[in-house]
Amino acid sequence: MRAFCLAALLFTAAAPLPAQPRPVETQQVGSATLQNVPEIPSIVREAVQRFQNYREAEFEDWLDDGSMLITTRFGTTRQVHRVLGPGADRSQLTFFSEPVSGVWHIPGSERFLLSRDAGGDEWFQLYAMGITGAPVQLTEPGTRNQSPVLSTDGKVLAWSRAVKGSSDHAILIAEPADPTSRRVAYQGKGAIAPADISPDGTRILLTRGISNREMRLSMLDVATGQAAELPFTSTPARYIDPRFVRGGAAILVITDQGSDVLRLVEIDLQTGKSVPVSGESRWEVERYDLSNDGRVLAYATNEDGFSRLAVQDFRTRRALPQPQLPRGVLTGLKFSPGGKTLGISMTNATSAGDAWAWDVTAARLTRWTHSELGGLEPATLAEPRLIRFQSFDGLSVPAFVYRPRNAEAGARTPVIVDIHGGPESQTRPGWNPGAQYFADQLGATVILPNVRGSEGYGKAYLNLDNGAKREDSVKDIGALLDWIGRQPDLDSARIAVYGQSYGGYMSLAVSTHYADRVVGSIERYGISNWISFLQNTEAYRRDNRRAEYGDERDPAMRAVLERISPLANVSAIKKPMLVMQGANDPRVPQSESEQIVEQLRSRGVETWYVLFADEGHGFLKKPNNDLRREVETVFLKRLFEVPSKR
């Protein structure tokens, strides 16, 4: 009934979208500047809050006393909390206005590291702190610091640092308790980062990202400051989360070396011989952890989006008792310092996420946190249905479908096609408040496709959209529109396309290729011009993006990028568009949004624009996310109300 009232109010109050442009009307709401956005009805604000007041618990690490460090939100941003035991209170340890992006326990102490940026600018700083007391900044202001790793005794910290205007990274080391001990251990070329410190502390294992589908591994001698590439990584492959094992004689790593899918393998450092650990499977390994004594291994596979956890004896490869977890998506995995307990966090369609502990010896699973859904009733939430549709070239493309629980049998609902970013990301069936909200409150079926180029389905699938094949992924959405048209319970005359980042580009591209098949679109910080994007994205990531999308400095590739840029095809867009942007975005700069807004308005296309002054690539502060959802609600209801030409 609540959803019906909201729909009725908006249907009654909304006027048809004007065919001609109007003067830009601007208003300020908090940190956000809104252009051409009408007043938000109070009933919309109330509905949004019901779906935005959930709380999650993401397991981060253990402390030596057996308590958990988790991240959760009580106020407006995600902060670090400590949980002493199952069902115990969450004691807040950090109180920043900015969200905490990472947490790592410092071995042998009750202290931990954390990472945070300012306003979403992604120039991360590292801090050390204890259960009480103020955090101590370990890194230099104005630099970007990532990938912290700690020695087994907790006395040495290594991390990667980038500076403005350069694509090269340096490896720094320091004592976690003494910022003045910070020094450059190695000045590298490209996107290098430490992955692990050898047990004797003499070597640091380094990764170098060529692209999101290719990496190299090197070994840094701490004493000499010299690094040498490991020869067995010269063949293009991904090497994810490599760590020393066997006393430093071998590494354990997730890789697609010699395989279409990511596997967990052990590689002898002297011979380069690779031995599979996770076995043969059509599914990819997504994460793992090994107990400090090297005896117990836990790893998770990504099976069509769902996580499957396996626990085994690392030395004998014998399967151990397995925890029976809820079906969903793993968000945290880490053994306690003694190796007896495995910390886990999970999320699924009806749970924002909670922390669990698996007692390896007793084979006992204990739930540590019970997070609230802000008053939502889990039984009323939509369960995503996995479907597959055939694309233009016969490729089978998976998608998750959220159909409203309150929809009448056979009723033709409007459709929102929500396309993920990356482009190598993957939509998975974890907690998705947006999809749940749109299904329940707007009565829309939400479809989240994993078009070609998505991860989780193997190397061949991942590479299907590279370079000049970029628009093949857009054609996948065209095939999805065909599939929607064949469904008796979906209204093909009321389809809106929606996406963020690369998904924002996809939203723009779909709006040019299939303008007559959508009623409008929403794009958040999307790429509107491939040339300007590659030239203006931050220097530390530019080479990585060129390896994925193509190098605009090459004349042939530049011609392709110019041809497929939404800005070059903007005249094809005829339906209304909502654009949203964070002013501090280092990945897709503000100029990408503003140039598409300007061009759309110059052609008389109804265009709403929202700019958040204190956000970057993604909206991480609750008030901003609330406002974002409110604006989306009003915009989408107006789209679905206006009759479309069939």
C-alpha positions as CSV (number, residue, x, y, z in Angstrom):
1,M,0.0,0.0,0.0
2,R,2.8,2.4,0.8
3,A,4.4,1.9,-2.6
4,F,1.0,2.4,-4.3
5,C,0.5,5.7,-2.4
6,L,4.0,7.0,-3.4
7,A,3.3,6.0,-7.1
8,A,-0.1,7.7,-7.0
9,L,1.3,10.9,-5.6
10,L,4.0,11.2,-8.2
11,F,1.8,10.2,-11.1
12,T,-0.7,12.9,-10.0
13,A,1.8,15.7,-9.3
14,A,4.2,15.2,-12.3
15,A,3.6,17.2,-15.4
16,P,4.8,15.9,-18.8
17,L,8.4,16.5,-19.5
18,P,8.9,19.7,-21.6
19,A,10.0,19.3,-25.2
20,Q,12.0,22.5,-25.2
21,P,14.8,23.5,-22.9
22,R,14.1,25.8,-20.0
23,P,16.4,28.1,-18.1
24,V,18.6,26.3,-15.7
25,E,17.1,26.4,-12.2
26,T,19.7,25.9,-9.5
27,Q,19.2,25.1,-5.8
28,Q,21.7,24.1,-3.0
29,V,20.9,21.2,-0.7
30,G,23.7,20.5,1.7
31,S,26.9,19.9,-0.3
32,A,24.9,19.3,-3.5
33,T,24.1,21.7,-6.3
34,L,21.0,20.7,-8.1
35,Q,20.1,21.9,-11.6
36,N,16.5,21.6,-13.0
37,V,15.5,19.2,-10.2
38,P,12.0,19.9,-8.9
39,E,11.1,19.9,-5.2
40,I,11.3,16.5,-3.6
41,P,7.9,15.5,-2.0
42,S,8.2,14.6,1.7
43,I,6.6,11.2,1.0
44,V,9.6,10.4,-1.2
45,R,12.1,11.4,1.5
46,E,10.2,9.1,4.0
47,A,10.3,6.2,1.5
48,V,14.0,6.6,0.8
49,Q,14.8,6.6,4.5
50,R,13.1,3.2,5.0
51,F,15.6,1.7,2.5
52,Q,18.7,3.8,3.5
53,N,18.7,3.2,7.3
54,Y,20.1,-0.3,7.2
55,R,23.4,-1.1,8.9
56,E,26.0,-3.6,7.9
57,A,29.0,-5.2,9.5
58,E,32.1,-6.0,7.4
59,F,34.8,-8.1,9.1
60,E,38.2,-6.5,8.7
61,D,40.6,-8.2,11.0
62,W,41.3,-9.8,14.4
63,L,43.1,-8.3,17.4
64,D,45.4,-10.4,19.5
65,D,42.9,-10.6,22.3
66,G,40.4,-12.4,20.1
67,S,38.1,-9.4,19.4
68,M,37.1,-8.4,16.0
69,L,37.6,-5.2,14.1
70,I,34.7,-4.4,11.8
71,T,33.6,-1.4,9.8
72,T,30.0,-0.2,10.1
73,R,28.0,3.0,10.0
74,F,26.2,4.6,12.9
75,G,26.3,8.1,11.7
76,T,26.9,9.3,8.1
77,T,30.1,7.4,7.2
78,R,31.6,4.0,7.7
79,Q,34.0,3.8,10.7
80,V,36.0,1.2,12.6
81,H,34.4,-0.6,15.5
82,R,35.5,-3.3,17.9
83,V,33.4,-6.4,18.9
84,L,34.6,-8.3,21.9
85,G,32.5,-11.4,21.3
86,P,29.5,-12.9,19.6
87,G,26.5,-10.6,20.1
88,A,28.6,-8.0,22.0
89,D,28.2,-4.3,21.4
90,R,30.0,-2.5,18.6
91,S,32.4,-0.1,20.2
92,Q,33.3,2.7,17.9
93,L,37.0,3.4,17.6
94,T,37.2,6.0,14.8
95,F,35.2,9.2,14.5
96,F,36.2,10.8,11.2
97,S,33.9,12.8,9.0
98,E,35.3,10.9,6.1
99,P,34.7,7.1,5.7
100,V,37.4,4.6,6.6
101,S,38.4,2.6,3.5
102,G,40.6,-0.1,5.0
103,V,41.7,-1.7,8.3
104,W,44.7,-3.9,9.1
105,H,45.8,-5.3,12.5
106,I,49.5,-4.7,13.4
107,P,50.8,-8.2,14.5
108,G,52.0,-8.5,18.1
109,S,50.0,-5.5,19.3
110,E,46.6,-4.1,20.0
111,R,47.1,-1.5,17.4
112,F,45.9,-1.3,13.8
113,L,46.3,0.6,10.6
114,L,43.6,2.4,8.7
115,S,43.2,4.2,5.4
116,R,41.0,7.2,4.5
117,D,40.9,10.0,2.0
118,A,39.3,13.5,2.0
119,G,36.1,14.2,0.1
120,G,36.4,11.1,-2.1
121,D,39.6,12.4,-3.7
122,E,41.3,9.0,-3.3
123,W,44.6,10.5,-2.1
124,F,44.6,8.0,0.7
125,Q,46.6,8.5,3.9
126,L,47.6,5.8,6.3
127,Y,47.2,6.1,10.1
128,A,48.2,3.9,13.1
129,M,46.1,3.8,16.3
130,G,45.1,1.8,19.2
131,I,41.9,1.0,21.1
132,T,42.3,4.3,22.7
133,G,44.1,7.5,21.8
134,A,44.4,9.6,18.6
135,P,45.4,8.2,15.3
136,V,49.0,8.9,14.1
137,Q,49.4,9.8,10.4
138,L,52.2,7.8,8.8
139,T,52.2,9.2,5.3
140,E,52.8,12.5,3.6
141,P,49.9,14.9,2.9
142,G,49.3,15.3,-0.8
143,T,50.4,11.8,-1.7
144,R,48.4,8.6,-2.5
145,N,49.2,5.7,-0.3
146,Q,47.9,2.2,-0.7
147,S,48.5,-1.6,-0.4
148,P,50.0,-1.7,3.1
149,V,51.6,-4.9,4.2
150,L,53.2,-5.8,7.5
151,S,56.0,-8.1,8.5
152,T,55.1,-11.2,10.6
153,D,56.4,-9.5,13.8
154,G,54.6,-6.2,13.0
155,K,57.8,-4.2,13.1
156,V,58.0,-3.2,9.4
157,L,55.3,-1.7,7.3
158,A,55.6,-1.4,3.5
159,W,53.3,0.5,1.2
160,S,52.9,2.1,-2.3
161,R,53.0,5.8,-2.8
162,A,52.0,7.9,-5.8
163,V,52.5,11.7,-6.3
164,K,50.6,14.2,-8.4
165,G,51.3,14.2,-12.1
166,S,53.2,10.9,-12.2
167,S,52.2,7.4,-13.2
168,D,55.2,5.9,-11.3
169,H,54.9,4.6,-7.7
170,A,57.5,4.2,-4.9
171,I,57.7,1.6,-2.2
172,L,58.1,3.0,1.2
173,I,58.9,1.3,4.5
174,A,58.6,2.4,8.1
175,E,58.1,1.3,11.7
176,P,54.3,1.5,12.3
177,A,54.8,3.3,15.6
178,D,57.3,5.9,14.2
179,P,56.4,8.1,11.2
180,T,59.9,9.6,11.3
181,S,61.3,6.2,10.2
182,R,59.6,6.5,6.9
183,R,61.9,6.1,3.9
184,V,61.8,5.2,0.2
185,A,62.9,1.6,-0.3
186,Y,62.5,1.5,-4.0
187,Q,61.4,3.9,-6.7
188,G,59.6,1.9,-9.4
189,K,58.2,2.4,-12.8
190,G,54.4,2.1,-13.3
191,A,51.8,0.9,-10.8
192,I,53.9,-1.1,-8.4
193,A,52.8,-2.2,-4.9
194,P,54.0,-4.4,-2.2
195,A,52.2,-7.7,-1.7
196,D,54.0,-9.4,1.1
197,I,57.2,-9.3,3.2
198,S,59.3,-12.5,3.5
199,P,59.4,-14.2,6.9
200,D,63.0,-13.1,7.4
201,G,62.2,-9.5,6.4
202,T,64.9,-9.4,3.7
203,R,62.6,-9.4,0.6
204,I,59.4,-7.7,-0.5
205,L,57.2,-9.3,-3.1
206,L,56.0,-6.6,-5.5
207,T,53.1,-6.5,-8.0
208,R,53.0,-4.3,-11.1
209,G,49.7,-3.7,-12.8
210,I,49.8,-3.4,-16.5
211,S,46.0,-3.5,-16.9
212,N,43.2,-5.0,-15.0
213,R,43.8,-8.2,-16.9
214,E,47.7,-8.3,-16.7
215,M,50.2,-8.1,-13.9
216,R,53.9,-8.8,-13.2
217,L,55.6,-9.9,-10.1
218,S,59.0,-8.8,-8.9
219,M,61.2,-9.4,-5.8
220,L,62.7,-6.4,-4.0
221,D,65.9,-6.9,-2.0
222,V,65.5,-4.6,1.0
223,A,69.2,-4.3,1.7
224,T,70.3,-3.3,-1.8
225,G,67.1,-1.6,-3.0
226,Q,67.2,-3.6,-6.2
227,A,64.2,-5.3,-7.7
228,A,64.1,-8.1,-10.3
229,E,61.1,-9.3,-12.2
230,L,60.2,-13.0,-11.6
231,P,60.6,-14.6,-15.0
232,F,57.6,-16.9,-14.8
233,T,55.3,-13.9,-14.8
234,S,56.5,-12.6,-18.2
235,T,53.5,-14.3,-20.0
236,P,50.4,-12.1,-19.7
237,A,48.3,-13.1,-16.7
238,R,46.8,-11.8,-13.5
239,Y,48.5,-12.4,-10.2
240,I,46.2,-11.4,-7.3
241,D,47.2,-11.4,-3.6
242,P,50.5,-13.2,-3.8
243,R,52.0,-14.3,-0.5
244,F,55.1,-16.1,0.7
245,V,54.7,-19.7,1.9
246,R,57.1,-22.6,2.7
247,G,59.3,-20.2,4.7
248,G,59.7,-17.9,1.7
249,A,60.6,-20.6,-0.8
250,A,57.3,-20.4,-2.7
251,I,54.3,-18.1,-3.2
252,L,50.6,-18.7,-3.0
253,V,48.6,-16.6,-5.5
254,I,45.3,-16.3,-7.3
255,T,46.1,-16.4,-11.1
256,D,44.8,-17.2,-14.5
257,Q,48.3,-18.2,-15.7
258,G,47.7,-21.2,-18.0
259,S,44.0,-21.2,-17.4
260,D,40.9,-19.4,-18.5
261,V,39.7,-18.9,-14.9
262,L,41.4,-17.6,-11.8
263,R,42.8,-20.5,-9.7
264,L,44.7,-20.6,-6.4
265,V,48.1,-22.0,-7.1
266,E,51.5,-22.5,-5.4
267,I,54.6,-21.4,-7.4
268,D,58.1,-22.5,-6.5
269,L,60.3,-19.3,-6.6
270,Q,63.4,-21.2,-7.7
271,T,61.9,-23.3,-10.5
272,G,58.8,-21.3,-11.4
273,K,56.8,-24.6,-11.2
274,S,53.1,-24.0,-10.6
275,V,50.9,-26.5,-8.6
276,P,47.1,-25.9,-8.5
277,V,45.8,-25.7,-5.0
278,S,42.1,-25.1,-5.6
279,G,41.7,-27.8,-8.2
280,E,40.0,-27.7,-11.6
281,S,36.7,-25.8,-11.8
282,R,34.8,-23.7,-14.2
283,W,34.5,-21.0,-11.5
284,E,37.0,-18.5,-10.4
285,V,38.7,-18.2,-7.0
286,E,37.9,-14.8,-5.5
287,R,39.8,-14.6,-2.2
288,Y,41.7,-16.7,0.3
289,D,43.6,-16.7,3.6
290,L,46.2,-19.0,5.2
291,S,46.7,-19.4,8.9
292,N,49.9,-18.0,10.3
293,D,51.3,-21.4,10.9
294,G,50.7,-22.4,7.3
295,R,48.4,-25.3,8.2
296,V,44.9,-24.3,7.3
297,L,43.7,-22.7,4.1
298,A,40.4,-21.1,3.4
299,Y,39.4,-19.9,-0.1
300,A,36.2,-18.9,-1.8
301,T,35.0,-19.4,-5.4
302,N,32.7,-17.1,-7.3
303,E,30.0,-19.4,-8.6
304,D,27.7,-17.4,-10.9
305,G,28.0,-14.5,-8.5
306,F,27.5,-16.5,-5.3
307,S,30.4,-17.2,-3.0
308,R,31.3,-20.8,-2.0
309,L,33.8,-21.2,0.9
310,A,36.2,-24.2,1.2
311,V,38.4,-25.0,4.2
312,Q,41.3,-27.5,3.8
313,D,44.6,-28.7,5.3
314,F,47.1,-26.8,3.3
315,R,49.9,-29.3,3.7
316,T,47.9,-32.5,2.9
317,R,45.2,-30.7,0.7
318,R,42.6,-32.7,2.7
319,A,39.2,-31.1,3.0
320,L,38.3,-30.1,6.6
321,P,34.8,-29.6,8.0
322,Q,33.0,-26.8,6.1
323,P,31.0,-24.0,7.5
324,Q,27.4,-23.9,6.3
325,L,27.0,-20.2,5.6
326,P,24.0,-18.4,4.2
327,R,24.0,-18.2,0.4
328,G,25.4,-14.9,-0.6
329,V,28.6,-12.9,-1.3
330,L,31.7,-13.0,0.9
331,T,33.0,-9.6,2.0
332,G,35.6,-10.6,4.6
333,L,37.9,-13.6,5.3
334,K,40.8,-13.7,7.8
335,F,42.3,-16.2,10.3
336,S,42.9,-15.2,13.9
337,P,46.5,-14.8,14.9
338,G,46.6,-18.3,16.4
339,G,44.9,-19.8,13.3
340,K,42.1,-21.5,15.2
341,T,39.3,-19.2,14.1
342,L,38.3,-17.9,10.7
343,G,36.6,-14.5,10.6
344,I,34.0,-14.2,7.8
345,S,31.5,-11.6,6.7
346,M,28.7,-12.2,4.2
347,T,25.9,-10.3,2.5
348,N,22.9,-11.3,0.5
349,A,19.7,-10.0,-1.0
350,T,18.0,-9.8,2.4
351,S,20.9,-8.9,4.6
352,A,23.2,-5.9,4.5
353,G,26.0,-8.0,5.9
354,D,27.1,-9.6,9.2
355,A,30.3,-11.1,10.7
356,W,30.7,-14.7,11.6
357,A,33.4,-16.9,13.1
358,W,34.3,-20.5,12.2
359,D,36.1,-22.5,14.9
360,V,38.3,-24.8,12.8
361,T,38.9,-27.4,15.5
362,A,35.4,-27.6,16.9
363,A,33.8,-27.1,13.5
364,R,31.4,-24.6,15.0
365,L,30.0,-21.5,13.2
366,T,29.0,-18.5,15.4
367,R,27.3,-15.4,14.3
368,W,29.0,-12.3,15.9
369,T,26.8,-9.4,14.7
370,H,23.1,-8.9,14.0
371,S,22.7,-5.9,11.7
372,E,19.4,-4.1,11.3
373,L,17.6,-3.4,8.0
374,G,16.2,-0.1,9.3
375,G,12.7,-1.5,9.8
376,L,12.5,-3.4,6.5
377,E,10.8,-6.8,6.5
378,P,13.1,-9.3,4.8
379,A,10.2,-11.4,3.6
380,T,9.0,-8.5,1.5
381,L,12.3,-8.0,-0.3
382,A,12.9,-9.2,-3.8
383,E,15.1,-12.3,-4.4
384,P,17.3,-11.8,-7.5
385,R,16.6,-14.4,-10.2
386,L,19.6,-15.4,-12.4
387,I,18.7,-15.4,-16.1
388,R,20.8,-15.7,-19.3
389,F,20.0,-14.1,-22.6
390,Q,21.6,-14.6,-26.0
391,S,23.5,-11.6,-27.5
392,F,23.9,-10.7,-31.1
393,D,26.8,-13.1,-31.7
394,G,25.3,-16.0,-29.7
395,L,27.1,-15.2,-26.5
396,S,25.2,-16.2,-23.4
397,V,25.0,-13.2,-21.0
398,P,24.0,-13.5,-17.4
399,A,21.8,-11.0,-15.5
400,F,20.1,-10.8,-12.1
401,V,16.4,-9.8,-12.1
402,Y,14.7,-8.2,-9.2
403,R,10.9,-8.4,-9.7
404,P,8.7,-6.5,-7.2
405,R,7.2,-8.8,-4.6
406,N,4.1,-6.6,-4.6
407,A,3.5,-6.9,-8.4
408,E,0.3,-8.5,-9.5
409,A,0.7,-11.8,-11.3
410,G,1.2,-11.1,-15.0
411,A,1.3,-7.3,-14.5
412,R,3.6,-5.6,-17.0
413,T,6.1,-3.6,-14.9
414,P,8.4,-0.8,-16.0
415,V,12.0,-1.8,-16.2
416,I,15.3,-0.3,-15.0
417,V,18.5,-1.8,-16.6
418,D,21.3,-1.1,-14.2
419,I,24.8,-1.6,-15.7
420,H,27.8,-2.0,-13.4
421,G,31.1,-0.1,-13.8
422,G,34.6,-1.4,-14.1
423,P,34.3,-2.4,-16.9
424,E,35.8,-5.5,-15.3
425,S,33.4,-5.5,-12.3
426,Q,30.6,-7.9,-11.7
427,T,27.1,-7.5,-10.4
428,R,26.6,-10.0,-7.7
429,P,23.6,-11.0,-5.5
430,G,24.6,-9.2,-2.4
431,W,22.7,-6.4,-0.6
432,N,21.5,-4.0,-3.1
433,P,19.3,-1.3,-1.5
434,G,18.8,0.5,-4.8
435,A,17.4,-2.5,-6.6
436,Q,15.2,-3.3,-3.6
437,Y,13.9,0.2,-3.3
438,F,13.1,0.6,-7.0
439,A,11.3,-2.7,-7.0
440,D,9.3,-2.1,-3.9
441,Q,8.6,1.6,-4.1
442,L,8.5,2.3,-7.8
443,G,7.0,-1.1,-8.8
444,A,9.8,-1.6,-11.4
445,T,11.6,-4.7,-12.3
446,V,15.4,-4.1,-12.0
447,I,17.7,-6.0,-14.3
448,L,21.5,-6.0,-13.6
449,P,23.4,-7.6,-16.5
450,N,27.0,-8.8,-16.5
451,V,27.8,-7.9,-20.1
452,R,30.9,-9.1,-21.9
453,G,34.0,-7.8,-20.2
454,S,32.7,-8.6,-16.7
455,E,34.9,-10.5,-14.4
456,G,33.9,-13.8,-12.7
457,Y,33.4,-15.7,-16.0
458,G,36.9,-16.4,-17.2
459,K,39.6,-14.7,-19.2
460,A,38.0,-15.1,-22.6
461,Y,34.8,-13.5,-21.4
462,L,36.7,-10.7,-19.7
463,N,38.6,-9.8,-22.9
464,L,35.6,-9.7,-25.3
465,D,35.1,-5.9,-25.0
466,N,38.7,-4.7,-25.3
467,G,39.9,-1.9,-27.5
468,A,38.0,-1.7,-30.8
469,K,35.4,-4.2,-29.5
470,R,34.1,-1.8,-26.9
471,E,30.7,-1.3,-28.4
472,D,30.0,-5.1,-28.5
473,S,29.1,-4.7,-24.8
474,V,26.6,-2.0,-25.8
475,K,25.1,-4.5,-28.2
476,D,24.6,-6.9,-25.3
477,I,22.2,-4.4,-23.9
478,G,20.5,-4.2,-27.2
479,A,20.0,-8.0,-26.9
480,L,18.7,-7.5,-23.4
481,L,16.1,-5.0,-24.7
482,D,15.0,-7.7,-27.2
483,W,14.7,-10.2,-24.3
484,I,12.6,-7.7,-22.3
485,G,10.3,-7.3,-25.3
486,R,9.6,-11.0,-25.2
487,Q,8.6,-11.1,-21.5
488,P,4.8,-11.0,-20.8
489,D,5.3,-9.3,-17.4
490,L,7.7,-6.5,-18.6
491,D,6.7,-3.3,-20.3
492,S,9.1,-2.7,-23.2
493,A,7.6,0.8,-23.6
494,R,8.9,1.9,-20.2
495,I,12.6,1.0,-20.0
496,A,15.1,3.3,-18.3
497,V,18.8,2.7,-18.4
498,Y,21.0,3.4,-15.4
499,G,24.7,3.1,-14.6
500,Q,27.7,4.6,-12.8
501,S,31.3,5.1,-13.9
502,Y,31.9,2.7,-16.9
503,G,28.2,1.9,-16.4
504,G,27.6,5.6,-16.9
505,Y,29.3,5.4,-20.3
506,M,27.1,2.4,-21.1
507,S,24.0,4.4,-20.1
508,L,25.1,7.2,-22.4
509,A,26.0,4.7,-25.2
510,V,22.7,2.9,-24.9
511,S,20.9,6.2,-25.1
512,T,22.6,6.9,-28.4
513,H,22.3,3.4,-30.0
514,Y,18.8,2.6,-28.7
515,A,17.2,6.0,-28.2
516,D,13.8,4.9,-29.4
517,R,13.7,2.0,-27.0
518,V,14.3,3.7,-23.7
519,V,12.3,6.4,-22.0
520,G,15.3,8.1,-20.5
521,S,18.5,7.4,-18.6
522,I,20.5,8.1,-15.4
523,E,24.3,8.2,-15.5
524,R,26.6,8.9,-12.6
525,Y,30.1,10.1,-13.3
526,G,30.1,8.4,-16.7
527,I,32.7,8.7,-19.5
528,S,31.3,11.0,-22.2
529,N,34.4,11.5,-24.4
530,W,37.1,8.8,-24.4
531,I,39.8,11.2,-25.5
532,S,39.2,13.8,-22.8
533,F,38.7,11.1,-20.2
534,L,42.1,9.4,-21.0
535,Q,43.8,12.7,-21.0
536,N,42.3,14.0,-17.8
537,T,42.0,10.9,-15.5
538,E,44.6,11.0,-12.8
539,A,48.2,10.3,-14.0
540,Y,48.7,7.3,-11.6
541,R,45.9,5.3,-13.4
542,R,46.2,6.6,-17.0
543,D,48.4,3.8,-18.4
544,N,46.2,1.2,-16.8
545,R,43.1,2.7,-18.5
546,R,44.9,3.0,-21.9
547,A,45.7,-0.7,-21.7
548,E,42.0,-1.5,-21.2
549,Y,40.3,1.1,-23.4
550,G,42.9,1.8,-26.0
551,D,45.6,4.4,-26.4
552,E,44.3,7.7,-27.7
553,R,47.8,8.6,-28.8
554,D,47.7,5.9,-31.5
555,P,46.0,7.4,-34.6
556,A,44.0,4.3,-35.5
557,M,42.8,3.8,-31.9
558,R,42.0,7.5,-31.5
559,A,39.7,7.3,-34.5
560,V,37.8,4.4,-32.9
561,L,37.6,6.2,-29.6
562,E,36.3,9.4,-31.3
563,R,33.7,7.5,-33.2
564,I,32.3,5.6,-30.2
565,S,32.4,8.5,-27.7
566,P,28.8,9.4,-26.6
567,L,29.7,13.1,-27.0
568,A,30.3,12.5,-30.7
569,N,26.9,10.9,-31.0
570,V,24.9,13.1,-28.6
571,S,22.5,14.3,-31.3
572,A,21.0,10.8,-31.2
573,I,19.9,11.3,-27.6
574,K,16.3,12.5,-27.4
575,K,15.0,11.3,-24.1
576,P,15.5,12.9,-20.7
577,M,18.7,12.3,-18.7
578,L,19.8,12.7,-15.1
579,V,23.5,13.2,-14.6
580,M,25.3,13.0,-11.2
581,Q,28.9,13.8,-10.3
582,G,31.3,14.1,-7.4
583,A,33.5,17.2,-7.7
584,N,36.6,15.4,-6.3
585,D,36.4,12.4,-8.7
586,P,40.0,11.5,-9.7
587,R,38.9,8.7,-12.1
588,V,36.2,10.3,-14.2
589,P,36.6,14.0,-13.7
590,Q,33.8,16.5,-13.4
591,S,34.4,17.8,-16.9
592,E,33.1,14.5,-18.3
593,S,29.7,15.1,-16.8
594,E,29.5,18.8,-17.5
595,Q,30.4,18.6,-21.2
596,I,27.6,16.0,-21.8
597,V,25.1,18.2,-19.8
598,E,26.0,21.2,-21.9
599,Q,25.6,19.4,-25.2
600,L,22.3,17.8,-24.2
601,R,20.8,21.1,-23.1
602,S,22.0,22.9,-26.2
603,R,19.9,20.4,-28.2
604,G,16.8,20.8,-26.1
605,V,17.0,17.6,-24.2
606,E,15.6,17.7,-20.7
607,T,18.7,17.3,-18.4
608,W,18.9,17.2,-14.6
609,Y,22.3,17.6,-13.0
610,V,23.5,17.0,-9.4
611,L,27.0,17.9,-8.3
612,F,28.3,16.9,-4.8
613,A,31.1,19.1,-3.6
614,D,32.4,16.6,-1.0
615,E,32.3,13.3,-3.0
616,G,34.5,11.6,-5.5
617,H,34.0,8.4,-7.5
618,G,30.9,7.2,-5.7
619,F,28.8,8.8,-3.0
620,L,29.9,7.5,0.4
621,K,28.2,9.9,2.8
622,K,24.7,9.0,3.8
623,P,23.0,12.4,3.4
624,N,24.4,12.5,-0.2
625,N,23.2,9.0,-0.9
626,D,19.8,9.8,0.5
627,L,19.5,12.9,-1.7
628,R,20.7,11.0,-4.7
629,R,18.0,8.4,-4.3
630,E,15.3,11.0,-3.8
631,V,16.2,12.7,-7.1
632,E,16.4,9.4,-8.9
633,T,12.9,8.6,-7.6
634,V,11.2,11.7,-8.9
635,F,13.1,11.5,-12.2
636,L,12.2,7.8,-12.8
637,K,8.6,8.2,-11.9
638,R,8.3,11.1,-14.4
639,L,9.9,8.9,-17.1
640,F,7.6,6.0,-16.4
641,E,4.5,8.2,-16.4
642,V,5.1,9.8,-19.8
643,P,3.5,7.7,-22.6
644,S,6.2,6.3,-25.0
645,K,6.0,5.7,-28.7
646,R,5.9,2.0,-29.3
